[in-house]
């Protein structure tokens, strides 16, 4: 893994103490801003003040544990990246439904079921990699970015009671977005590294000065204890099989979302990134499963890795995993000061809207890059396009939820339904795709265009990367040129391509003398004097350019096998 030039402090770097503390404070501030599911669930179950405070404290405790697990987990649990946890907004709809049906014990029991399901999904990821390729993960990341951005727009354009936006609110959002975006682009040193934290502070101060202080989930601070360890007296568990489908699909959508986020983290941290590291992704999703399970055990809202915390890393250029220690420590501290945590959560809505817009824009670009990192044929184009249109349709027409039973409405959300369409169509449209294709060419001539078209069509149907297909096309052309120029083949030449997500195999078979894969190139004199030197040069270049190359000759049949790592 090679650190990109635009990262100030990479994954394994140890930033100075002041950078570490400010970066941890910035990551914690984002966790605090998005703690609102804990407040809303407390309200939904009519929790008394001490119980509401306990829900808030235990949510911070869960977020801190998640942050440590993702950064430093072992035994297949944890991604190894700075991926702070926050209250999972995606689980809010099914959790509120569970709260209506059975109170906080029902929320806890169903959240535990979702955590167990996430652990199962994590163990299945390697087997499901064919239906969860990078372009589908990128599509889900793109849908998440859309939801984040639209959430920011809705928050900005609709007040707490649905009233239209005020000029003051729009001004506060504009100032916040200008500060966050400006510092991430033109800021140097500490100003760039803390661009979101500075924007939160500046935006909040401007909002306070203008009297624009309404937030999404305001709470009566006087009813929350000032200090104290998290209370556990409210913990209880219940389960309803009728609610299970909503939580299972939400867990699946969250797992696919995590695949996209972790792939984005891999790209951010590795200048030489070419494919997702499945072990890190499985560990990250497993870490999310453990976190959701712990949240259920503590009767707190589900938590998993935070999209906004991850996108901020690209803007600030700081991805060091050591920051997880400071972030988790701050979460544990906030868990013991519930009133302070609730106070910090009262960030004005226009400020939050601006941060969401910046995070959505950053995530959208990352999602587009990931979704188009491989070649796309008509099948994948249809799956990606319809998934995005589905998510957009749900966002534009929320009344679509009224078409299904109440227990199924959490599934009719942008992320859940868009993910289902993306995965389902990708799996369905794979029907008819051959994993092995062949082309026969005459032994006395080569049609370069036919070879290129053959490799391009196969690569697009498999979702191979463009550079791998181009490299394969080049190798096949060299092989055919060398065989034909040296008159090695008696009759037709058969080229067979096969793909398995990690490599592209090439088999060139013909009747005739074997091609020589020379370890050293012929000298200039040999090229001028020896008619067979050109074939040896081609064989040498094939040996160098292919990841692996072997020749077998038996009973007059020559088989040249090439492997191009994907």
Backbone torsions as a table, in degrees:
resi	resn	phi	psi	omega
1	UNK	NA	120.9	-178.9
2	UNK	-108.3	128.3	-176.3
3	UNK	-68.2	129.0	176.7
4	UNK	-64.3	153.1	-176.7
5	UNK	-66.3	-26.4	-176.1
6	UNK	-86.2	2.4	175.5
7	UNK	-91.6	127.5	176.6
8	UNK	-75.6	-44.0	179.5
9	UNK	-135.2	111.7	-176.9
10	UNK	-81.9	-171.5	-171.7
11	UNK	-56.9	-43.2	-175.2
12	UNK	-101.0	4.6	178.8
13	UNK	-76.4	155.4	175.9
14	UNK	-116.4	97.3	-178.6
15	UNK	-67.0	159.5	175.1
16	UNK	-56.6	159.5	-174.4
17	UNK	-57.8	-42.0	-177.2
18	UNK	-66.3	-36.6	177.1
19	UNK	-68.9	-42.1	179.7
20	UNK	-60.0	-46.6	-177.0
21	UNK	-66.8	-42.9	-178.7
22	UNK	-69.9	-37.4	177.5
23	UNK	-65.7	-41.2	177.4
24	UNK	-64.3	-39.4	178.2
25	UNK	-63.7	-39.5	179.1
26	UNK	-65.3	-45.4	178.0
27	UNK	-61.6	-40.0	179.9
28	UNK	-67.4	-38.7	179.9
29	UNK	-59.6	-37.9	179.3
30	UNK	-68.2	-40.0	176.7
31	UNK	-60.1	-41.8	179.8
32	UNK	-64.0	-43.9	-177.8
33	UNK	-59.5	-36.1	-175.7
34	UNK	-103.8	31.4	177.3
35	UNK	-85.8	0.9	-171.9
36	UNK	-56.8	-28.9	177.0
37	UNK	-57.3	-33.4	178.4
38	UNK	-65.7	-39.2	179.1
39	UNK	-69.5	-42.6	-177.4
40	UNK	-68.2	-38.2	178.3
41	UNK	-69.2	-37.9	174.8
42	UNK	-58.7	-40.1	177.4
43	UNK	-67.8	-39.5	-176.2
44	UNK	-63.4	-30.8	-179.4
45	UNK	-99.0	9.7	-179.2
46	UNK	52.5	46.3	-178.2
47	UNK	-68.2	134.6	173.9
48	UNK	-65.1	165.5	-173.6
49	UNK	-51.3	-47.1	-177.4
50	UNK	-67.1	-35.7	178.3
51	UNK	-69.9	-40.3	176.6
52	UNK	-61.4	-40.4	178.2
53	UNK	-65.3	-38.1	179.6
54	UNK	-65.2	-41.0	178.2
55	UNK	-60.6	-43.5	179.7
56	UNK	-63.8	-47.2	-178.1
57	UNK	-63.7	-44.2	-178.2
58	UNK	-68.4	-28.0	174.9
59	UNK	-66.4	-43.5	176.1
60	UNK	-63.2	-39.3	178.1
61	UNK	-61.4	-43.7	178.5
62	UNK	-63.1	-42.0	179.1
63	UNK	-62.8	-40.2	178.1
64	UNK	-64.3	-43.8	178.4
65	UNK	-63.5	-40.0	178.6
66	UNK	-61.8	-42.7	-179.1
67	UNK	-61.3	-43.9	178.6
68	UNK	-67.0	-42.5	-178.2
69	UNK	-62.6	-43.6	-179.1
70	UNK	-65.9	-38.5	-175.4
71	UNK	-80.4	-37.7	-170.1
72	UNK	-127.7	12.9	-177.7
73	UNK	-63.2	158.3	179.2
74	UNK	-133.3	170.5	175.3
75	UNK	67.4	30.2	179.4
76	UNK	85.5	9.0	178.1
77	UNK	-119.6	113.3	-177.8
78	UNK	114.7	143.1	-175.1
79	UNK	-87.8	-21.3	-173.9
80	UNK	85.0	7.4	179.8
81	UNK	-114.0	164.1	170.0
82	UNK	-75.5	98.5	-177.4
83	UNK	-135.7	73.1	-176.6
84	UNK	-56.8	146.7	177.9
85	UNK	-92.1	151.3	174.6
86	UNK	-145.9	166.6	177.7
87	UNK	-56.7	132.4	-172.0
88	UNK	-84.8	105.5	178.8
89	UNK	-63.4	-27.7	-179.6
90	UNK	-65.1	-25.5	-180.0
91	UNK	-90.1	-0.8	-174.3
92	UNK	-64.3	-46.0	-176.7
93	UNK	-61.2	-52.4	178.0
94	UNK	-64.8	-31.0	178.9
95	UNK	-68.2	-40.3	176.4
96	UNK	-65.2	-36.4	176.6
97	UNK	-64.5	-42.6	177.5
98	UNK	-64.5	-37.6	178.8
99	UNK	-63.6	-37.6	178.6
100	UNK	-67.3	-34.2	-175.5
101	UNK	-86.8	-27.6	-175.1
102	UNK	-154.2	16.5	176.8
103	UNK	69.9	-164.4	-176.5
104	UNK	-63.1	-37.4	176.5
105	UNK	-58.2	-36.8	178.3
106	UNK	-68.2	-40.2	176.4
107	UNK	-59.6	-44.5	-178.4
108	UNK	-63.7	-47.2	-178.2
109	UNK	-64.0	-43.5	-179.2
110	UNK	-70.7	-33.0	176.5
111	UNK	-65.1	-39.8	175.7
112	UNK	-61.9	-40.7	177.4
113	UNK	-62.0	-39.9	178.2
114	UNK	-65.5	-38.3	177.4
115	UNK	-63.8	-43.1	177.8
116	UNK	-63.0	-40.3	178.6
117	UNK	-63.9	-39.3	179.1
118	UNK	-62.6	-38.6	176.8
119	UNK	-63.5	-38.8	176.8
120	UNK	-65.1	-43.9	179.1
121	UNK	-59.9	-40.0	-178.3
122	UNK	-61.3	-38.7	-179.9
123	UNK	-72.7	-18.8	-178.3
124	UNK	-94.6	-6.3	-171.8
125	UNK	-60.7	-40.8	-178.2
126	UNK	-63.8	-38.4	178.8
127	UNK	-72.4	-25.8	-176.7
128	UNK	-96.2	10.2	-173.9
129	UNK	-62.1	-25.5	179.3
130	UNK	-68.3	-32.6	179.5
131	UNK	-97.6	-1.1	175.6
132	UNK	-126.8	54.4	179.9
133	UNK	-71.6	170.5	-178.6
134	UNK	-55.0	-34.1	-178.0
135	UNK	-68.3	-31.4	177.0
136	UNK	-75.3	-41.7	175.0
137	UNK	-60.5	-39.4	177.2
138	UNK	-65.6	-36.3	177.3
139	UNK	-63.7	-43.5	177.7
140	UNK	-63.4	-40.7	176.5
141	UNK	-62.1	-37.7	178.2
142	UNK	-65.9	-40.4	177.8
143	UNK	-65.3	-41.7	177.6
144	UNK	-59.6	-43.5	179.2
145	UNK	-61.8	-40.8	177.3
146	UNK	-60.1	-45.0	-179.2
147	UNK	-64.3	-42.6	179.1
148	UNK	-60.9	-47.9	-178.4
149	UNK	-64.4	-43.6	-179.9
150	UNK	-67.0	-33.6	175.4
151	UNK	-62.4	-41.4	176.8
152	UNK	-63.6	-41.0	179.3
153	UNK	-64.5	-45.5	179.8
154	UNK	-62.6	-42.1	-179.4
155	UNK	-63.0	-34.9	-179.0
156	UNK	-77.8	-36.8	-172.5
157	UNK	-91.2	-10.6	-179.7
158	UNK	-130.9	123.4	179.1
159	UNK	-74.6	-178.4	-178.4
160	UNK	-55.7	-34.6	-178.8
161	UNK	-105.8	16.5	178.6
162	UNK	85.2	6.8	-179.3
163	UNK	-73.3	159.0	-178.7
164	UNK	-67.1	161.8	-179.2
165	UNK	-67.5	152.9	176.8
166	UNK	-98.7	158.2	177.3
167	UNK	-61.5	-36.1	179.1
168	UNK	-65.0	-42.2	179.5
169	UNK	-63.5	-42.5	178.0
170	UNK	-63.4	-37.7	179.4
171	UNK	-66.6	-42.8	179.0
172	UNK	-60.6	-44.9	179.5
173	UNK	-63.2	-41.4	-179.6
174	UNK	-63.6	-42.4	179.1
175	UNK	-64.1	-45.2	-179.3
176	UNK	-61.4	-46.5	-179.4
177	UNK	-65.9	-38.8	178.9
178	UNK	-63.7	-41.6	-179.8
179	UNK	-67.4	-48.7	-178.2
180	UNK	-63.1	-48.6	-179.2
181	UNK	-68.6	-42.7	-179.0
182	UNK	-62.3	-44.3	-179.0
183	UNK	-69.6	-34.3	179.6
184	UNK	-69.8	-26.1	-179.2
185	UNK	-92.6	-49.2	-173.7
186	UNK	-107.4	-9.9	-178.0
187	UNK	-67.9	151.0	177.9
188	UNK	-122.2	145.9	173.8
189	UNK	57.7	-130.0	-173.8
190	UNK	-61.1	-33.0	-178.6
191	UNK	-65.9	-39.3	177.7
192	UNK	-71.7	-40.6	-175.8
193	UNK	-66.1	-23.4	-177.8
194	UNK	-118.7	30.0	-172.5
195	UNK	-59.9	-40.3	-178.6
196	UNK	-71.7	-41.0	179.2
197	UNK	-63.3	-43.6	177.9
198	UNK	-63.2	-42.2	-180.0
199	UNK	-63.6	-40.4	177.3
200	UNK	-61.0	-44.5	-178.6
201	UNK	-67.2	-47.6	-178.8
202	UNK	-63.5	-45.9	179.8
203	UNK	-61.3	-41.8	179.8
204	UNK	-66.0	-40.0	179.0
205	UNK	-65.9	-42.1	177.6
206	UNK	-63.7	-42.4	178.6
207	UNK	-63.0	-40.6	178.7
208	UNK	-64.3	-41.1	-179.9
209	UNK	-66.3	-31.9	-179.3
210	UNK	-93.0	-1.4	-179.3
211	UNK	76.5	20.3	-178.5
212	UNK	-101.0	75.2	-169.9
213	UNK	-114.9	4.8	178.3
214	UNK	-66.3	140.6	177.6
215	UNK	-122.6	176.2	-176.6
216	UNK	-70.3	-39.5	-171.3
217	UNK	-134.2	63.7	-178.9
218	UNK	-65.6	152.9	-176.8
219	UNK	-143.8	149.7	179.1
220	UNK	-76.9	104.5	-175.7
221	UNK	-62.1	-28.6	-178.5
222	UNK	-64.6	-22.2	-178.8
223	UNK	-86.7	-3.9	-177.2
224	UNK	-106.9	131.4	179.6
225	UNK	-57.5	147.9	-179.4
226	UNK	-71.5	-45.3	-176.0
227	UNK	-147.6	153.3	177.0
228	UNK	152.5	153.4	177.4
229	UNK	-69.5	150.7	179.1
230	UNK	-57.0	133.2	179.4
231	UNK	-87.1	145.8	-176.8
232	UNK	-117.3	6.2	-174.6
233	UNK	-66.7	-19.9	-176.9
234	UNK	-86.1	-5.3	-171.4
235	UNK	-70.8	131.1	175.9
236	UNK	-162.3	164.8	-173.5
237	UNK	-135.1	143.2	175.8
238	UNK	-147.7	166.0	-175.5
239	UNK	-149.6	142.0	178.2
240	UNK	-137.9	115.1	-177.3
241	UNK	-60.2	-27.8	-179.2
242	UNK	-66.4	-26.3	180.0
243	UNK	-87.7	-9.8	-173.7
244	UNK	-60.7	-44.3	-179.7
245	UNK	-56.1	-41.0	-179.7
246	UNK	-62.5	-42.8	-179.2
247	UNK	-72.5	-35.1	179.5
248	UNK	-66.6	-45.3	179.6
249	UNK	-67.0	-38.3	176.6
250	UNK	-62.7	-40.2	178.0
251	UNK	-64.6	-39.9	177.6
252	UNK	-64.4	-44.3	178.5
253	UNK	-62.1	-39.5	179.1
254	UNK	-66.3	-37.7	179.4
255	UNK	-66.1	-43.7	178.2
256	UNK	-65.6	-38.1	175.3
257	UNK	-57.9	-43.1	-180.0
258	UNK	-65.4	-35.5	176.1
259	UNK	-59.1	-44.8	178.4
260	UNK	-64.6	-41.4	-179.8
261	UNK	-65.8	-43.2	-178.5
262	UNK	-68.8	-36.2	175.2
263	UNK	-64.3	-38.5	175.8
264	UNK	-62.4	-43.3	177.7
265	UNK	-61.3	-40.7	178.3
266	UNK	-61.7	-43.1	178.6
267	UNK	-64.7	-40.7	-179.4
268	UNK	-62.3	-36.7	-171.4
269	UNK	-95.0	-8.3	-175.4
270	UNK	-131.2	112.7	179.5
271	UNK	-67.6	-21.4	-178.3
272	UNK	-102.8	20.4	-176.2
273	UNK	-62.4	132.8	176.1
274	UNK	-128.9	-27.8	-179.0
275	UNK	-150.7	156.4	178.9
276	UNK	-65.4	141.1	173.3
277	UNK	-85.6	104.7	-173.4
278	UNK	-65.3	-32.1	-179.6
279	UNK	-66.1	-44.4	178.8
280	UNK	-64.6	-40.1	-179.7
281	UNK	-66.0	-45.5	178.2
282	UNK	-61.3	-39.9	177.6
283	UNK	-65.1	-39.0	178.8
284	UNK	-66.0	-43.3	178.6
285	UNK	-67.1	-37.8	175.1
286	UNK	-62.3	-39.8	176.8
287	UNK	-61.4	-39.8	175.4
288	UNK	-62.8	-40.0	179.0
289	UNK	-61.8	-43.8	177.8
290	UNK	-63.6	-41.5	-179.9
291	UNK	-61.8	-45.6	179.8
292	UNK	-64.8	-37.6	178.0
293	UNK	-64.4	-43.2	178.0
294	UNK	-63.2	-42.1	178.2
295	UNK	-57.9	-43.7	178.1
296	UNK	-63.9	-41.7	178.9
297	UNK	-61.6	-33.2	-179.8
298	UNK	-90.9	4.7	-177.6
299	UNK	54.8	42.4	176.6
300	UNK	-114.4	162.4	177.1
301	UNK	-62.3	151.6	177.9
302	UNK	-58.6	144.7	177.5
303	UNK	-134.5	148.1	173.9
304	UNK	-155.3	-177.5	-175.8
305	UNK	-60.2	141.4	-172.0
306	UNK	-92.4	127.3	177.7
307	UNK	-61.7	-46.5	-176.5
308	UNK	-65.2	-40.6	178.5
309	UNK	-61.3	-34.1	-179.3
310	UNK	-76.1	-43.3	-179.3
311	UNK	-65.6	-29.8	178.8
312	UNK	-62.1	-30.0	-178.1
313	UNK	-63.2	-37.5	177.0
314	UNK	-66.2	-34.5	-179.6
315	UNK	-73.9	-35.2	-175.4
316	UNK	-92.0	-22.8	-177.7
317	UNK	76.7	22.1	179.1
318	UNK	-124.3	115.0	-179.3
319	UNK	-127.0	11.2	-176.3
320	UNK	-57.8	128.0	-178.1
321	UNK	-69.5	-18.3	179.9
322	UNK	-63.8	-22.2	178.8
323	UNK	-64.2	-22.1	178.5
324	UNK	-59.8	-31.9	179.6
325	UNK	-64.0	-46.8	179.4
326	UNK	-67.4	-38.9	179.8
327	UNK	-65.4	-45.7	178.8
328	UNK	-64.4	-40.5	178.5
329	UNK	-60.6	-41.7	178.8
330	UNK	-65.5	-37.5	177.5
331	UNK	-64.5	-42.1	179.0
332	UNK	-64.2	-36.6	178.7
333	UNK	-67.0	-42.9	178.5
334	UNK	-64.0	-29.7	178.6
335	UNK	-63.8	-24.1	-179.7
336	UNK	-95.3	-4.8	178.3
337	UNK	-129.3	70.0	-173.0
338	UNK	-60.6	-34.0	-179.7
339	UNK	-68.2	-40.5	177.7
340	UNK	-63.6	-39.9	179.2
341	UNK	-64.0	-43.2	179.1
342	UNK	-64.8	-36.9	177.9
343	UNK	-63.7	-44.4	-179.7
344	UNK	-65.9	-27.1	-179.1
345	UNK	-74.0	-9.1	-177.3
346	UNK	-85.1	46.1	177.4
347	UNK	-72.3	132.8	-179.2
348	UNK	-56.7	144.3	-176.6
349	UNK	-57.0	-42.6	179.7
350	UNK	-61.7	-32.1	178.8
351	UNK	-68.1	-45.9	178.4
352	UNK	-61.6	-41.6	-179.7
353	UNK	-58.3	-42.6	-179.7
354	UNK	-65.2	-41.4	178.8
355	UNK	-64.5	-39.4	177.9
356	UNK	-64.8	-38.8	178.6
357	UNK	-63.6	-42.6	178.6
358	UNK	-65.7	-44.7	179.7
359	UNK	-63.8	-40.5	178.9
360	UNK	-63.0	-41.3	179.2
361	UNK	-63.6	-44.5	-179.9
362	UNK	-64.0	-45.5	-178.1
363	UNK	-67.2	-33.4	-179.0
364	UNK	-63.9	-42.3	178.4
365	UNK	-64.9	-44.7	178.2
366	UNK	-60.4	-41.9	178.9
367	UNK	-63.9	-41.8	178.9
368	UNK	-63.6	-42.4	179.0
369	UNK	-62.1	-41.5	-179.2
370	UNK	-70.0	-41.6	-178.3
371	UNK	-66.1	-27.5	-178.2
372	UNK	-108.1	16.5	-178.8
373	UNK	-73.3	-16.2	177.6
374	UNK	-119.8	166.7	178.2
375	UNK	-69.9	143.0	-177.5
376	UNK	-119.7	126.7	172.7
377	UNK	-101.6	-171.4	-176.8
378	UNK	-61.9	-33.1	-179.0
379	UNK	-65.3	-53.0	-176.9
380	UNK	-70.1	-34.1	176.4
381	UNK	-60.2	-42.5	179.5
382	UNK	-65.7	-44.1	-179.2
383	UNK	-63.2	-45.9	-178.9
384	UNK	-66.8	-46.3	-177.6
385	UNK	-63.8	-45.7	-178.7
386	UNK	-68.7	-34.3	177.1
387	UNK	-63.7	-43.8	-179.7
388	UNK	-67.8	-40.8	178.9
389	UNK	-64.6	-38.1	177.1
390	UNK	-60.1	-48.3	179.2
391	UNK	-61.5	-41.8	179.7
392	UNK	-65.7	-38.5	179.1
393	UNK	-63.5	-41.2	177.7
394	UNK	-65.2	-37.4	179.6
395	UNK	-67.2	-38.8	-178.1
396	UNK	-78.0	-35.6	-176.1
397	UNK	-120.7	73.8	-179.0
398	UNK	-62.1	-17.9	178.9
399	UNK	-66.9	-8.5	174.7
400	UNK	-58.6	-28.1	179.8
401	UNK	-63.4	-27.1	-178.5
402	UNK	-71.3	-10.5	-178.4
403	UNK	-80.7	-10.9	-178.3
404	UNK	-119.0	166.4	179.5
405	UNK	-64.0	152.2	-178.3
406	UNK	-53.3	-38.4	-177.5
407	UNK	-68.3	-18.6	-179.3
408	UNK	-100.5	-4.5	-175.5
409	UNK	-63.3	-33.7	176.2
410	UNK	-58.2	-22.2	179.5
411	UNK	-76.5	-23.5	-179.1
412	UNK	-90.6	61.1	174.3
413	UNK	-118.2	163.6	-176.6
414	UNK	-56.3	-50.4	-174.4
415	UNK	-71.6	-47.8	-176.1
416	UNK	-63.1	-51.6	-176.6
417	UNK	-69.9	-39.4	177.2
418	UNK	-62.1	-39.5	178.3
419	UNK	-65.9	-44.4	179.4
420	UNK	-59.1	-44.1	-179.6
421	UNK	-65.6	-43.3	-179.0
422	UNK	-61.6	-49.3	-178.3
423	UNK	-68.9	-45.1	-177.3
424	UNK	-63.3	-46.5	-179.8
425	UNK	-67.2	-39.4	179.2
426	UNK	-61.2	-42.3	178.6
427	UNK	-68.0	-43.0	-178.4
428	UNK	-65.2	-43.6	-175.2
429	UNK	-77.2	-5.1	174.5
430	UNK	-75.0	-15.6	178.1
431	UNK	-60.5	128.3	179.1
432	UNK	96.7	-9.1	177.9
433	UNK	-79.6	121.7	178.1
434	UNK	-85.3	132.6	179.4
435	UNK	-80.0	-9.4	-179.6
436	UNK	-138.8	126.4	179.9
437	UNK	-130.1	151.9	-176.4
438	UNK	-131.0	153.1	176.8
439	UNK	-137.3	133.8	177.4
440	UNK	-108.4	129.8	179.9
441	UNK	-123.9	149.5	178.0
442	UNK	-63.3	148.7	-178.6
443	UNK	-78.9	-0.6	-178.0
444	UNK	-119.2	3.4	-179.5
445	UNK	-158.8	158.8	179.7
446	UNK	-134.8	131.8	176.6
447	UNK	-101.3	98.2	-175.0
448	UNK	-58.1	-39.7	-178.2
449	UNK	-66.6	-40.6	179.6
450	UNK	-63.4	-40.1	178.3
451	UNK	-64.7	-45.5	-179.3
452	UNK	-63.4	-43.1	179.2
453	UNK	-64.5	-39.7	178.7
454	UNK	-59.6	-49.9	-179.2
455	UNK	-67.3	-38.0	-178.2
456	UNK	-66.9	-43.8	179.6
457	UNK	-63.5	-42.7	179.6
458	UNK	-65.5	-44.9	-179.2
459	UNK	-63.0	-38.8	179.8
460	UNK	-67.5	-40.3	-179.7
461	UNK	-67.9	-29.3	179.2
462	UNK	-87.5	-16.3	-176.1
463	UNK	78.1	34.3	178.2
464	UNK	-77.1	158.8	178.3
465	UNK	-73.2	143.6	-178.6
466	UNK	-56.9	-38.4	-177.8
467	UNK	-68.0	-32.8	178.2
468	UNK	-69.1	-42.3	178.5
469	UNK	-64.6	-41.9	179.3
470	UNK	-63.4	-40.7	178.9
471	UNK	-65.9	-40.9	179.2
472	UNK	-64.9	-44.1	178.5
473	UNK	-59.0	-42.3	179.1
474	UNK	-62.3	-44.0	-179.0
475	UNK	-64.7	-44.9	-180.0
476	UNK	-61.9	-42.1	178.9
477	UNK	-61.7	-42.1	177.5
478	UNK	-61.6	-44.6	-179.5
479	UNK	-59.2	-49.8	-177.8
480	UNK	-65.0	-42.1	178.0
481	UNK	-58.5	-46.3	-177.3
482	UNK	-65.2	-42.7	-178.5
483	UNK	-65.8	-43.3	-177.5
484	UNK	-71.6	-44.2	-178.7
485	UNK	-62.8	-36.6	-179.3
486	UNK	-86.9	1.0	179.6
487	UNK	53.3	46.5	-178.3
488	UNK	-83.6	-28.3	-172.9
489	UNK	-92.2	138.9	172.0
490	UNK	-108.8	96.9	-177.1
491	UNK	103.3	-160.9	-174.8
492	UNK	-73.5	159.6	176.6
493	UNK	-115.6	132.4	179.8
494	UNK	-108.3	127.9	177.5
495	UNK	-111.8	124.1	180.0
496	UNK	-120.7	131.0	177.7
497	UNK	-114.7	141.6	176.4
498	UNK	-140.6	149.5	-173.5
499	UNK	-138.5	141.1	178.6
500	UNK	-139.2	32.1	178.1
501	UNK	80.0	-29.1	-177.2
502	UNK	-110.7	-17.8	-179.7
503	UNK	-158.2	160.8	176.4
504	UNK	-117.8	121.2	-178.7
505	UNK	-99.2	137.7	178.7
506	UNK	-122.0	130.2	174.6
507	UNK	-123.3	119.0	176.0
508	UNK	-110.3	114.6	-175.2
509	UNK	-121.5	139.0	178.7
510	UNK	-161.9	159.4	174.2
511	UNK	-91.5	120.0	-179.0
512	UNK	153.3	-175.0	-177.0
513	UNK	-68.0	147.9	-178.2
514	UNK	-74.2	149.0	173.8
515	UNK	-79.3	144.3	-178.2
516	UNK	-92.9	122.7	175.2
517	UNK	-93.6	81.0	-172.8
518	UNK	-66.5	138.2	177.8
519	UNK	-72.2	-29.6	-179.8
520	UNK	-125.8	148.2	179.9
521	UNK	-75.0	154.2	175.4
522	UNK	-68.0	154.7	-179.9
523	UNK	-75.5	164.1	177.0
524	UNK	-56.9	-37.2	179.3
525	UNK	-64.7	-41.3	179.0
526	UNK	-64.8	-37.0	178.9
527	UNK	-63.0	-32.6	-179.4
528	UNK	-80.8	-31.6	-170.1
529	UNK	-105.4	-25.8	-172.9
530	UNK	-106.0	122.2	-179.3
531	UNK	-65.3	-27.5	-178.5
532	UNK	-88.8	-0.3	-177.0
533	UNK	-67.7	-33.4	180.0
534	UNK	-62.8	-40.6	178.5
535	UNK	-66.6	-37.8	178.4
536	UNK	-65.8	-36.9	177.5
537	UNK	-64.3	-43.7	177.7
538	UNK	-62.2	-42.3	178.5
539	UNK	-62.3	-38.5	177.6
540	UNK	-65.0	-43.7	179.4
541	UNK	-66.1	-38.2	176.6
542	UNK	-61.1	-44.5	179.8
543	UNK	-61.4	-37.8	-178.6
544	UNK	-76.0	-37.8	-173.2
545	UNK	-82.2	-30.3	179.6
546	UNK	-78.4	148.7	175.0
547	UNK	-63.5	-39.5	174.3
548	UNK	-147.4	145.8	-179.0
549	UNK	-146.9	130.6	178.2
550	UNK	-139.3	154.1	177.7
551	UNK	-126.9	134.1	175.1
552	UNK	-129.1	133.6	179.7
553	UNK	-126.5	120.3	-179.0
554	UNK	-148.2	129.8	177.5
555	UNK	52.7	38.7	176.4
556	UNK	83.2	-5.6	-179.8
557	UNK	-100.6	124.6	177.4
558	UNK	-103.6	132.4	177.2
559	UNK	-123.7	114.5	175.6
560	UNK	-100.4	116.7	-178.1
561	UNK	-110.1	128.7	179.4
562	UNK	-124.3	145.2	175.8
563	UNK	-124.5	128.6	176.1
564	UNK	-117.7	110.4	-179.0
565	UNK	-64.4	139.3	-176.5
566	UNK	-96.1	NA	NA
